[in-house]
Amino acid sequence: MIVDNLDKTYLLFGIFAGILVFASSVGFILKQKAGHQPAPVIDNLNARINAWWVMLIVIGAAILLGQTAFIILFGIISLFALREFTSLLPT
């Protein structure tokens, strides 16, 4: 059986989606156990998990839209990374 790059990509996205489903389930259970008490650590965990969901969906959409969309997304991400890097440099 020959697995091409597209199949590997789908497999990788499936693995990441499975991990995120598990993490989301854990975050939901922890939030339910905390009840009505404020739980900033659990809220932070759930916010980070939701951010990973958004990243996975955006990258998946760019891959499905084609090579040009993926290159444009990579360029935008690179510009944001460069902006963060230059903000840390001493002036």
DSSP file (Angstrom, degrees, kcal/mol; ACC not computed):
  #  RESIDUE AA STRUCTURE BP1 BP2  ACC     N-H-->O    O-->H-N    N-H-->O    O-->H-N    TCO  KAPPA ALPHA  PHI   PSI    X-CA   Y-CA   Z-CA
    1    1 A M              0   0    0      0, 0.0     2,-0.5     0, 0.0     0, 0.0   0.000 360.0 360.0 360.0 123.9    0.0    0.0    0.0
    2    2 A I        -     0   0    0      0, 0.0     2,-0.6     0, 0.0     0, 0.0  -0.844 360.0-158.9 -99.7 127.7    1.4    3.3   -1.1
    3    3 A V        -     0   0    0     -2,-0.5     2,-0.1     4,-0.0     0, 0.0  -0.924  10.7-156.6-108.1 118.7    0.5    6.3    1.0
    4    4 A D     >  -     0   0    0     -2,-0.6     4,-2.0     1,-0.1     5,-0.2  -0.303  34.0 -94.9 -87.6 177.9    0.9    9.7   -0.8
    5    5 A N  H  > S+     0   0    0      1,-0.2     4,-2.2     2,-0.2     5,-0.1   0.844 122.3  55.1 -63.2 -35.9    1.4   13.1    0.8
    6    6 A L  H  > S+     0   0    0      2,-0.2     4,-2.4     1,-0.2    -1,-0.2   0.904 108.3  48.8 -66.0 -40.3   -2.2   14.0    0.8
    7    7 A D  H  > S+     0   0    0      1,-0.2     4,-2.4     2,-0.2    -1,-0.2   0.895 110.8  51.0 -64.8 -39.1   -3.1   10.8    2.7
    8    8 A K  H  X S+     0   0    0     -4,-2.0     4,-2.5     2,-0.2    -2,-0.2   0.887 109.3  51.4 -63.9 -38.1   -0.4   11.5    5.2
    9    9 A T  H  X S+     0   0    0     -4,-2.2     4,-2.6     2,-0.2    -2,-0.2   0.931 110.5  47.4 -64.7 -45.3   -1.8   15.0    5.6
   10   10 A Y  H  X S+     0   0    0     -4,-2.4     4,-2.3     1,-0.2    -2,-0.2   0.894 112.1  50.8 -62.8 -39.1   -5.3   13.7    6.2
   11   11 A L  H  X S+     0   0    0     -4,-2.4     4,-2.3     2,-0.2    -2,-0.2   0.916 110.4  49.3 -63.4 -43.2   -4.0   11.2    8.7
   12   12 A L  H  X S+     0   0    0     -4,-2.5     4,-2.5     1,-0.2    -2,-0.2   0.909 111.4  48.5 -63.3 -43.0   -2.1   13.9   10.6
   13   13 A F  H  X S+     0   0    0     -4,-2.6     4,-2.7     1,-0.2    -1,-0.2   0.882 110.3  52.7 -64.9 -36.9   -5.1   16.1   10.7
   14   14 A G  H  X S+     0   0    0     -4,-2.3     4,-2.3     2,-0.2    -2,-0.2   0.903 109.6  48.2 -63.6 -41.0   -7.2   13.2   12.0
   15   15 A I  H  X S+     0   0    0     -4,-2.3     4,-2.4     2,-0.2    -2,-0.2   0.938 113.5  46.8 -64.5 -46.8   -4.6   12.5   14.7
   16   16 A F  H  X S+     0   0    0     -4,-2.5     4,-2.5     1,-0.2    -2,-0.2   0.900 111.9  50.8 -62.3 -40.3   -4.6   16.2   15.8
   17   17 A A  H  X S+     0   0    0     -4,-2.7     4,-2.4     2,-0.2    -1,-0.2   0.903 109.9  50.6 -64.2 -40.0   -8.4   16.3   15.7
   18   18 A G  H  X S+     0   0    0     -4,-2.3     4,-2.2     2,-0.2    -2,-0.2   0.909 110.7  48.5 -62.8 -42.5   -8.5   13.2   17.9
   19   19 A I  H  X S+     0   0    0     -4,-2.4     4,-2.7     1,-0.2    -2,-0.2   0.909 112.5  48.9 -63.8 -41.4   -6.1   14.7   20.4
   20   20 A L  H  X S+     0   0    0     -4,-2.5     4,-2.8     2,-0.2    -2,-0.2   0.859 108.5  52.9 -69.0 -34.3   -8.2   17.9   20.4
   21   21 A V  H  X S+     0   0    0     -4,-2.4     4,-2.2     2,-0.2    -1,-0.2   0.930 112.1  46.3 -63.0 -43.8  -11.4   16.0   21.0
   22   22 A F  H  X S+     0   0    0     -4,-2.2     4,-2.4     2,-0.2    -2,-0.2   0.935 114.2  47.1 -62.7 -46.5   -9.8   14.3   23.9
   23   23 A A  H  X S+     0   0    0     -4,-2.7     4,-2.6     1,-0.2    -2,-0.2   0.892 111.7  50.8 -64.0 -39.7   -8.4   17.6   25.3
   24   24 A S  H  X S+     0   0    0     -4,-2.8     4,-2.4     2,-0.2    -1,-0.2   0.890 109.8  50.8 -64.3 -38.3  -11.8   19.3   24.9
   25   25 A S  H  X S+     0   0    0     -4,-2.2     4,-2.5     2,-0.2    -2,-0.2   0.920 110.8  48.2 -64.2 -44.0  -13.5   16.5   26.7
   26   26 A V  H  X S+     0   0    0     -4,-2.4     4,-2.7     1,-0.2    -2,-0.2   0.925 112.2  49.3 -62.8 -44.0  -11.1   16.7   29.6
   27   27 A G  H  X S+     0   0    0     -4,-2.6     4,-2.1     1,-0.2    -2,-0.2   0.889 111.4  49.5 -62.1 -39.4  -11.5   20.5   29.7
   28   28 A F  H  X S+     0   0    0     -4,-2.4     4,-2.2     2,-0.2    -2,-0.2   0.918 111.9  47.6 -65.5 -43.6  -15.3   20.1   29.7
   29   29 A I  H  X S+     0   0    0     -4,-2.5     4,-2.4     2,-0.2    -2,-0.2   0.917 111.9  50.0 -64.1 -43.4  -15.2   17.5   32.5
   30   30 A L  H  X S+     0   0    0     -4,-2.7     4,-1.7     1,-0.2    -1,-0.2   0.899 110.5  50.3 -62.1 -39.8  -12.9   19.7   34.6
   31   31 A K  H  X S+     0   0    0     -4,-2.1     4,-0.9     1,-0.2    -1,-0.2   0.885 110.6  49.6 -65.9 -37.9  -15.2   22.7   34.1
   32   32 A Q  H  < S+     0   0    0     -4,-2.2     3,-0.4     1,-0.2    -2,-0.2   0.888 110.2  50.3 -67.4 -38.7  -18.2   20.6   35.2
   33   33 A K  H  < S+     0   0    0     -4,-2.4    -1,-0.2     1,-0.2    -2,-0.2   0.821 105.0  57.7 -69.1 -29.7  -16.4   19.4   38.3
   34   34 A A  H >< S-     0   0    0     -4,-1.7     3,-1.4     1,-0.2    -1,-0.2   0.773  89.2-175.0 -71.0 -24.8  -15.4   22.9   39.2
   35   35 A G  T 3<  -     0   0    0     -4,-0.9    -1,-0.2    -3,-0.4     4,-0.1  -0.408  58.9 -22.9  69.0-138.0  -19.1   23.9   39.3
   36   36 A H  T 3  S+     0   0    0     -2,-0.1    -1,-0.2     2,-0.1    -2,-0.1   0.418 106.8 111.4 -91.1   1.3  -19.9   27.5   39.8
   37   37 A Q  S <  S-     0   0    0     -3,-1.4     2,-0.2     1,-0.1    -3,-0.0  -0.483  81.8-100.8 -73.1 145.2  -16.6   28.3   41.5
   38   38 A P        -     0   0    0      0, 0.0    -1,-0.1     0, 0.0    -2,-0.1  -0.492  41.4-179.4 -66.4 132.1  -14.2   30.5   39.6
   39   39 A A     >  +     0   0    0     -2,-0.2     4,-2.3     1,-0.1     5,-0.2  -0.718  10.3 171.9-134.7  82.3  -11.5   28.4   38.0
   40   40 A P  H  > S+     0   0    0      0, 0.0     4,-2.2     0, 0.0     5,-0.2   0.823  79.6  55.3 -65.4 -30.3   -9.1   30.6   36.1
   41   41 A V  H  > S+     0   0    0      2,-0.2     4,-2.2     1,-0.2     5,-0.1   0.921 110.8  44.2 -67.9 -42.7   -6.7   27.7   35.3
   42   42 A I  H  > S+     0   0    0      2,-0.2     4,-2.7     1,-0.2     5,-0.2   0.886 112.9  52.0 -69.1 -38.6   -9.4   25.6   33.7
   43   43 A D  H  X S+     0   0    0     -4,-2.3     4,-2.2     2,-0.2    -2,-0.2   0.901 110.1  49.1 -63.2 -40.0  -10.7   28.6   31.8
   44   44 A N  H  X S+     0   0    0     -4,-2.2     4,-2.2     2,-0.2    -2,-0.2   0.911 110.8  50.6 -64.4 -42.6   -7.2   29.2   30.5
   45   45 A L  H  X S+     0   0    0     -4,-2.2     4,-2.3     1,-0.2    -2,-0.2   0.936 111.9  46.6 -60.2 -47.5   -6.9   25.6   29.5
   46   46 A N  H  X S+     0   0    0     -4,-2.7     4,-2.4     1,-0.2    -1,-0.2   0.866 110.4  53.2 -65.4 -35.9  -10.2   25.7   27.6
   47   47 A A  H  X S+     0   0    0     -4,-2.2     4,-1.9     2,-0.2    -1,-0.2   0.904 110.5  47.3 -65.0 -40.2   -9.2   29.0   25.9
   48   48 A R  H  X S+     0   0    0     -4,-2.2     4,-2.0     2,-0.2    -2,-0.2   0.898 111.3  50.6 -67.9 -39.9   -5.9   27.4   24.7
   49   49 A I  H  X S+     0   0    0     -4,-2.3     4,-1.9     1,-0.2    -2,-0.2   0.916 110.2  50.2 -63.5 -42.2   -7.7   24.3   23.4
   50   50 A N  H  X S+     0   0    0     -4,-2.4     4,-2.1     1,-0.2    -1,-0.2   0.872 107.7  53.8 -63.4 -36.5  -10.2   26.5   21.5
   51   51 A A  H  X S+     0   0    0     -4,-1.9     4,-2.4     1,-0.2    -1,-0.2   0.891 107.0  51.5 -64.7 -38.1   -7.3   28.4   20.0
   52   52 A W  H  X S+     0   0    0     -4,-2.0     4,-2.5     2,-0.2    -2,-0.2   0.875 107.1  53.7 -65.7 -36.3   -5.8   25.1   18.8
   53   53 A W  H  X S+     0   0    0     -4,-1.9     4,-2.4     2,-0.2    -2,-0.2   0.927 109.2  48.5 -61.1 -44.0   -9.2   24.2   17.2
   54   54 A V  H  X S+     0   0    0     -4,-2.1     4,-2.6     1,-0.2     5,-0.2   0.927 111.5  49.5 -62.8 -44.6   -9.2   27.5   15.3
   55   55 A M  H  X S+     0   0    0     -4,-2.4     4,-2.5     1,-0.2     5,-0.3   0.916 111.2  49.3 -60.8 -43.1   -5.6   27.0   14.1
   56   56 A L  H  X S+     0   0    0     -4,-2.5     4,-2.3     1,-0.2    -1,-0.2   0.906 113.0  47.0 -63.7 -41.4   -6.4   23.5   13.0
   57   57 A I  H  X S+     0   0    0     -4,-2.4     4,-2.5     2,-0.2    -2,-0.2   0.910 112.9  48.3 -67.7 -42.6   -9.5   24.7   11.1
   58   58 A V  H  X S+     0   0    0     -4,-2.6     4,-2.2     2,-0.2    -2,-0.2   0.932 115.1  44.1 -65.1 -45.7   -7.7   27.6    9.4
   59   59 A I  H  X S+     0   0    0     -4,-2.5     4,-2.2    -5,-0.2    -2,-0.2   0.902 113.9  51.1 -67.0 -39.6   -4.7   25.5    8.3
   60   60 A G  H  X S+     0   0    0     -4,-2.3     4,-2.3    -5,-0.3    -2,-0.2   0.903 110.2  49.1 -62.5 -41.2   -7.1   22.7    7.1
   61   61 A A  H  X S+     0   0    0     -4,-2.5     4,-2.0     1,-0.2    -2,-0.2   0.900 110.4  51.1 -65.1 -39.7   -9.1   25.2    5.1
   62   62 A A  H  X S+     0   0    0     -4,-2.2     4,-0.9     1,-0.2     8,-0.5   0.893 110.9  48.4 -65.3 -38.2   -6.0   26.6    3.5
   63   63 A I  H  < S+     0   0    0     -4,-2.2     3,-0.4     1,-0.2    -2,-0.2   0.905 112.3  48.4 -67.6 -40.6   -4.8   23.2    2.5
   64   64 A L  H  < S+     0   0    0     -4,-2.3    -2,-0.2     1,-0.2    -1,-0.2   0.826 107.2  56.5 -69.3 -30.0   -8.2   22.3    1.1
   65   65 A L  H  < S-     0   0    0     -4,-2.0    -1,-0.2     1,-0.3     2,-0.2   0.713 116.6-108.3 -75.3 -19.5   -8.3   25.6   -0.9
   66   66 A G     X  -     0   0    0     -4,-0.9     4,-1.9    -3,-0.4    -1,-0.3  -0.588  37.6 -53.4 122.4 178.2   -5.0   24.8   -2.6
   67   67 A Q  H  > S+     0   0    0      1,-0.2     4,-2.3     2,-0.2     5,-0.2   0.867 125.7  53.8 -64.1 -40.3   -1.3   25.6   -2.8
   68   68 A T  H  > S+     0   0    0      1,-0.2     4,-2.4     2,-0.2    -1,-0.2   0.924 109.7  47.4 -63.7 -44.6   -1.8   29.3   -3.3
   69   69 A A  H  > S+     0   0    0      1,-0.2     4,-2.4     2,-0.2    -1,-0.2   0.886 112.1  50.8 -63.5 -38.6   -4.0   29.8   -0.3
   70   70 A F  H  X S+     0   0    0     -4,-1.9     4,-2.4    -8,-0.5    -1,-0.2   0.896 110.5  48.8 -67.6 -39.1   -1.6   27.8    1.8
   71   71 A I  H  X S+     0   0    0     -4,-2.3     4,-2.3     2,-0.2    -2,-0.2   0.899 111.6  49.6 -67.1 -40.2    1.4   30.0    0.6
   72   72 A I  H  X S+     0   0    0     -4,-2.4     4,-2.3     2,-0.2    -2,-0.2   0.921 111.6  48.7 -64.0 -43.3   -0.6   33.1    1.4
   73   73 A L  H  X S+     0   0    0     -4,-2.4     4,-2.6     1,-0.2    -2,-0.2   0.918 110.7  50.9 -61.6 -43.1   -1.5   31.9    4.9
   74   74 A F  H  X S+     0   0    0     -4,-2.4     4,-2.3     1,-0.2    -1,-0.2   0.896 110.0  50.5 -61.0 -40.4    2.2   31.0    5.5
   75   75 A G  H  X S+     0   0    0     -4,-2.3     4,-2.2     2,-0.2    -2,-0.2   0.904 110.6  48.4 -64.0 -42.1    3.2   34.5    4.4
   76   76 A I  H  X S+     0   0    0     -4,-2.3     4,-2.1     2,-0.2    -2,-0.2   0.924 112.4  48.1 -65.1 -43.8    0.7   36.1    6.7
   77   77 A I  H  X S+     0   0    0     -4,-2.6     4,-2.2     1,-0.2    -1,-0.2   0.898 110.8  52.3 -62.7 -39.6    1.8   33.9    9.7
   78   78 A S  H  X S+     0   0    0     -4,-2.3     4,-2.6    -5,-0.2    -1,-0.2   0.893 107.5  51.6 -63.7 -40.1    5.5   34.8    8.8
   79   79 A L  H  X S+     0   0    0     -4,-2.2     4,-2.3     2,-0.2    -1,-0.2   0.908 110.2  48.6 -64.1 -41.2    4.7   38.5    8.9
   80   80 A F  H  X S+     0   0    0     -4,-2.1     4,-2.1     2,-0.2    -2,-0.2   0.899 111.9  49.5 -64.2 -39.6    3.1   38.2   12.3
   81   81 A A  H  X S+     0   0    0     -4,-2.2     4,-2.4     2,-0.2    -2,-0.2   0.909 111.0  49.4 -65.5 -41.6    6.1   36.2   13.6
   82   82 A L  H  X S+     0   0    0     -4,-2.6     4,-2.7     2,-0.2     5,-0.2   0.894 109.2  52.8 -63.4 -39.5    8.5   38.8   12.2
   83   83 A R  H  X S+     0   0    0     -4,-2.3     4,-1.4     1,-0.2    -2,-0.2   0.913 110.7  46.6 -62.6 -43.0    6.5   41.6   13.8
   84   84 A E  H  X S+     0   0    0     -4,-2.1     4,-0.8     2,-0.2    -2,-0.2   0.899 112.5  51.0 -64.5 -40.6    6.7   39.8   17.2
   85   85 A F  H >X S+     0   0    0     -4,-2.4     3,-0.9     1,-0.2     4,-0.7   0.925 109.7  48.6 -64.6 -44.7   10.4   39.2   16.8
   86   86 A T  H 3< S+     0   0    0     -4,-2.7     3,-0.4     1,-0.3    -1,-0.2   0.790 104.4  60.2 -69.0 -25.5   11.2   42.9   15.9
   87   87 A S  H 3< S+     0   0    0     -4,-1.4    -1,-0.3     1,-0.2    -2,-0.2   0.749 104.6  51.0 -71.6 -20.9    9.1   44.0   18.9
   88   88 A L  H << S+     0   0    0     -3,-0.9    -1,-0.2    -4,-0.8    -2,-0.2   0.626  89.0 100.0 -88.5 -14.2   11.5   42.1   21.2
   89   89 A L  S  < S-     0   0    0     -4,-0.7     2,-0.2    -3,-0.4    -3,-0.0  -0.452  82.6-110.3 -72.9 142.2   14.7   43.6   19.6
   90   90 A P              0   0    0      0, 0.0    -1,-0.1     0, 0.0    -2,-0.1  -0.530 360.0 360.0 -71.5 137.2   16.4   46.4   21.6
   91   91 A T              0   0    0     -2,-0.2    -2,-0.0    -4,-0.1    -3,-0.0   0.416 360.0 360.0-108.4 360.0   16.0   49.7   19.8
